[in-house]
Amino acid sequence: MPMLEEQLQGLKTTFDKYAGKDGDKGSLNKAELADLLREEFPGMAGDKKQLDTFFASLDGDKDGTVSFPEFVQFAATLLLIVFSI
């Protein structure tokens, strides 16, 4: 598999690993996002207020969940931040 395709698959695999614990495999709720942040980005989950603010910023359509497209926007933004240093 080409490297870029493999990395994109990794993004989807990571999303799928945490989504659906509440029964909805198409989105992350706040607890699932907190689990993802704690495990994939140690030290980045922050406190409850920070998590609430971060979750609200990811939830573009304000439906109370983070969909895969919203998650991809987060990953792309993070990529831009990391590599623009």
Z-matrix of the N, CA and C atoms (Angstrom, degrees):
N
C 1 1.459
C 2 1.529 1 107.92
N 3 1.330 2 117.87 1 134.14
C 4 1.467 3 120.31 2 176.91
C 5 1.534 4 111.42 3 -58.64
N 6 1.321 5 116.15 4 149.36
C 7 1.463 6 121.60 5 -173.72
C 8 1.533 7 112.78 6 -57.72
N 9 1.329 8 118.72 7 -45.93
C 10 1.458 9 120.17 8 -178.35
C 11 1.530 10 110.81 9 -63.83
N 12 1.319 11 116.71 10 -42.47
C 13 1.462 12 119.96 11 177.99
C 14 1.524 13 110.73 12 -61.49
N 15 1.315 14 116.87 13 -39.95
C 16 1.460 15 121.49 14 178.63
C 17 1.530 16 110.84 15 -63.57
N 18 1.318 17 116.45 16 -41.31
C 19 1.463 18 120.28 17 -179.95
C 20 1.525 19 111.63 18 -68.15
N 21 1.323 20 116.92 19 -38.85
C 22 1.466 21 120.11 20 176.68
C 23 1.521 22 110.48 21 -65.37
N 24 1.318 23 116.56 22 -39.31
C 25 1.463 24 120.43 23 176.51
C 26 1.524 25 110.07 24 -62.37
N 27 1.334 26 116.15 25 -37.14
C 28 1.467 27 120.53 26 177.54
C 29 1.521 28 111.87 27 -62.27
N 30 1.308 29 116.75 28 -36.85
C 31 1.466 30 121.08 29 177.24
C 32 1.527 31 110.25 30 -62.82
N 33 1.337 32 116.27 31 -45.87
C 34 1.471 33 120.76 32 179.42
C 35 1.528 34 110.70 33 -67.07
N 36 1.317 35 116.89 34 -39.63
C 37 1.461 36 121.01 35 179.20
C 38 1.528 37 110.53 36 -62.80
N 39 1.335 38 116.33 37 -41.54
C 40 1.463 39 120.43 38 178.46
C 41 1.527 40 110.49 39 -63.44
N 42 1.320 41 117.12 40 -45.69
C 43 1.465 42 120.70 41 177.78
C 44 1.530 43 110.03 42 -57.90
N 45 1.327 44 116.38 43 -48.84
C 46 1.467 45 121.18 44 -177.54
C 47 1.521 46 112.89 45 -63.55
N 48 1.328 47 116.56 46 -30.75
C 49 1.470 48 121.07 47 179.76
C 50 1.529 49 111.08 48 -61.95
N 51 1.319 50 117.71 49 -34.90
C 52 1.467 51 121.38 50 -175.07
C 53 1.529 52 113.17 51 -102.61
N 54 1.316 53 117.67 52 -27.36
C 55 1.473 54 120.86 53 -179.02
C 56 1.527 55 110.18 54 -75.71
N 57 1.299 56 115.51 55 149.51
C 58 1.456 57 120.29 56 171.46
C 59 1.504 58 116.12 57 95.24
N 60 1.308 59 118.17 58 -3.48
C 61 1.466 60 119.11 59 177.96
C 62 1.525 61 110.75 60 -63.31
N 63 1.344 62 115.86 61 -22.91
C 64 1.462 63 121.09 62 178.15
C 65 1.531 64 111.44 63 -94.66
N 66 1.350 65 116.37 64 4.90
C 67 1.462 66 120.40 65 179.85
C 68 1.516 67 114.53 66 101.99
N 69 1.346 68 117.90 67 -14.12
C 70 1.464 69 122.09 68 179.44
C 71 1.517 70 108.45 69 -107.39
N 72 1.337 71 116.63 70 98.66
C 73 1.459 72 121.36 71 -176.03
C 74 1.525 73 113.08 72 -74.72
N 75 1.322 74 117.70 73 -5.73
C 76 1.455 75 121.25 74 -177.70
C 77 1.509 76 114.52 75 -94.94
N 78 1.336 77 116.63 76 2.96
C 79 1.463 78 118.06 77 -177.41
C 80 1.524 79 110.71 78 -155.71
N 81 1.324 80 113.92 79 164.68
C 82 1.457 81 122.27 80 174.86
C 83 1.524 82 108.33 81 -107.96
N 84 1.330 83 116.89 82 129.66
C 85 1.456 84 118.37 83 170.35
C 86 1.533 85 107.25 84 -89.14
N 87 1.299 86 117.62 85 -179.95
C 88 1.461 87 121.07 86 -174.59
C 89 1.531 88 111.81 87 -61.95
N 90 1.331 89 117.44 88 -41.20
C 91 1.468 90 120.67 89 -179.71
C 92 1.528 91 110.88 90 -66.18
N 93 1.326 92 116.70 91 -40.21
C 94 1.465 93 120.55 92 178.80
C 95 1.531 94 110.81 93 -65.62
N 96 1.326 95 116.96 94 -40.73
C 97 1.455 96 120.83 95 177.19
C 98 1.526 97 110.33 96 -63.91
N 99 1.318 98 117.32 97 -40.56
C 100 1.465 99 120.76 98 178.18
C 101 1.528 100 110.36 99 -61.97
N 102 1.341 101 117.11 100 -42.01
C 103 1.472 102 120.89 101 176.82
C 104 1.526 103 110.47 102 -60.69
N 105 1.330 104 116.97 103 -45.48
C 106 1.462 105 122.02 104 179.72
C 107 1.528 106 110.17 105 -59.39
N 108 1.317 107 116.74 106 -47.33
C 109 1.460 108 120.10 107 -178.75
C 110 1.526 109 111.81 108 -64.04
N 111 1.337 110 117.14 109 -43.02
C 112 1.469 111 120.60 110 -179.94
C 113 1.524 112 111.56 111 -62.03
N 114 1.330 113 116.79 112 -40.38
C 115 1.460 114 120.18 113 -175.56
C 116 1.532 115 113.19 114 -85.78
N 117 1.316 116 117.71 115 -37.76
C 118 1.463 117 121.10 116 -174.80
C 119 1.527 118 112.77 117 -92.98
N 120 1.329 119 116.63 118 -26.21
C 121 1.468 120 122.04 119 -179.99
C 122 1.526 121 109.09 120 -134.01
N 123 1.345 122 117.71 121 70.51
C 124 1.472 123 119.97 122 -177.31
C 125 1.530 124 111.23 123 -52.02
N 126 1.310 125 114.94 124 134.24
C 127 1.454 126 120.68 125 179.33
C 128 1.516 127 114.67 126 86.23
N 129 1.333 128 117.48 127 -4.15
C 130 1.458 129 119.97 128 -177.00
C 131 1.530 130 112.86 129 -97.85
N 132 1.315 131 118.31 130 -14.04
C 133 1.462 132 120.32 131 -175.65
C 134 1.526 133 111.91 132 -65.47
N 135 1.317 134 117.62 133 -32.86
C 136 1.461 135 120.57 134 177.98
C 137 1.520 136 112.70 135 67.51
N 138 1.325 137 115.00 136 -165.61
C 139 1.462 138 119.68 137 179.23
C 140 1.528 139 109.87 138 -89.56
N 141 1.331 140 116.36 139 179.57
C 142 1.466 141 121.26 140 -175.12
C 143 1.529 142 111.72 141 -59.98
N 144 1.311 143 117.47 142 -42.48
C 145 1.463 144 120.49 143 -178.93
C 146 1.533 145 110.91 144 -63.78
N 147 1.323 146 116.36 145 -43.31
C 148 1.468 147 120.18 146 178.02
C 149 1.529 148 110.65 147 -63.88
N 150 1.326 149 116.71 148 -41.51
C 151 1.459 150 120.53 149 178.76
C 152 1.521 151 110.59 150 -63.81
N 153 1.331 152 117.18 151 -42.93
C 154 1.464 153 120.78 152 178.19
C 155 1.532 154 111.10 153 -59.04
N 156 1.335 155 116.10 154 -44.27
C 157 1.463 156 120.58 155 179.97
C 158 1.527 157 110.82 156 -65.49
N 159 1.326 158 116.44 157 -44.47
C 160 1.460 159 121.47 158 179.90
C 161 1.527 160 110.36 159 -63.36
N 162 1.332 161 116.82 160 -45.63
C 163 1.462 162 121.47 161 179.64
C 164 1.528 163 110.21 162 -59.35
N 165 1.315 164 116.54 163 -45.27
C 166 1.468 165 120.57 164 -179.72
C 167 1.525 166 111.13 165 -62.16
N 168 1.329 167 116.97 166 -35.43
C 169 1.466 168 119.57 167 179.66
C 170 1.531 169 111.63 168 -71.07
N 171 1.324 170 118.01 169 -29.46
C 172 1.470 171 121.36 170 178.03
C 173 1.518 172 112.60 171 -80.28
N 174 1.315 173 116.35 172 -31.01
C 175 1.466 174 122.03 173 -175.87
C 176 1.533 175 109.86 174 -79.65
N 177 1.319 176 115.31 175 75.82
C 178 1.468 177 121.54 176 -174.00
C 179 1.512 178 114.83 177 -58.90
N 180 1.327 179 117.21 178 -37.59
C 181 1.466 180 119.47 179 -178.11
C 182 1.529 181 112.56 180 -92.95
N 183 1.321 182 116.23 181 3.27
C 184 1.476 183 123.31 182 175.75
C 185 1.527 184 113.03 183 55.50
N 186 1.345 185 115.78 184 40.66
C 187 1.465 186 119.81 185 178.35
C 188 1.529 187 112.42 186 -97.12
N 189 1.344 188 117.20 187 3.86
C 190 1.454 189 120.87 188 177.74
C 191 1.519 190 114.09 189 87.18
N 192 1.326 191 117.11 190 6.18
C 193 1.462 192 121.95 191 176.79
C 194 1.528 193 109.43 192 -139.59
N 195 1.332 194 115.01 193 163.00
C 196 1.456 195 121.30 194 174.96
C 197 1.526 196 107.02 195 -109.32
N 198 1.322 197 115.93 196 113.02
C 199 1.465 198 121.89 197 179.51
C 200 1.531 199 109.85 198 -78.47
N 201 1.322 200 116.46 199 169.73
C 202 1.456 201 119.25 200 177.33
C 203 1.535 202 111.86 201 -60.18
N 204 1.343 203 119.79 202 -44.87
C 205 1.475 204 118.11 203 176.39
C 206 1.538 205 113.09 204 -58.76
N 207 1.315 206 117.45 205 -37.49
C 208 1.467 207 120.10 206 177.55
C 209 1.531 208 110.05 207 -67.19
N 210 1.323 209 116.47 208 -38.36
C 211 1.462 210 121.81 209 177.15
C 212 1.526 211 110.85 210 -64.06
N 213 1.317 212 117.43 211 -40.46
C 214 1.466 213 121.94 212 178.38
C 215 1.530 214 109.90 213 -63.40
N 216 1.331 215 117.38 214 -40.23
C 217 1.467 216 120.06 215 176.56
C 218 1.525 217 110.37 216 -60.20
N 219 1.329 218 117.00 217 -42.00
C 220 1.462 219 121.55 218 176.86
C 221 1.530 220 109.98 219 -59.82
N 222 1.334 221 117.31 220 -47.85
C 223 1.461 222 121.19 221 -178.35
C 224 1.530 223 110.74 222 -62.81
N 225 1.322 224 117.12 223 -41.90
C 226 1.464 225 120.76 224 179.59
C 227 1.528 226 110.49 225 -65.22
N 228 1.320 227 117.43 226 -41.40
C 229 1.467 228 121.13 227 178.36
C 230 1.519 229 110.16 228 -64.19
N 231 1.321 230 116.99 229 -43.57
C 232 1.453 231 121.49 230 178.45
C 233 1.528 232 110.40 231 -61.21
N 234 1.315 233 116.67 232 -42.09
C 235 1.464 234 121.81 233 177.87
C 236 1.532 235 111.19 234 -59.51
N 237 1.316 236 115.94 235 -44.02
C 238 1.471 237 120.37 236 179.09
C 239 1.520 238 111.77 237 -64.77
N 240 1.316 239 116.36 238 -40.23
C 241 1.469 240 120.66 239 179.29
C 242 1.523 241 110.37 240 -65.21
N 243 1.316 242 116.97 241 -47.43
C 244 1.463 243 121.30 242 -176.64
C 245 1.523 244 111.58 243 -64.03
N 246 1.322 245 116.81 244 -41.37
C 247 1.463 246 119.46 245 -174.42
C 248 1.532 247 114.25 246 -94.23
N 249 1.321 248 117.65 247 3.61
C 250 1.461 249 118.36 248 175.75
C 251 1.525 250 110.80 249 -100.78
N 252 1.312 251 116.24 250 6.50
C 253 1.476 252 120.84 251 178.29
C 254 1.519 253 109.01 252 -76.41
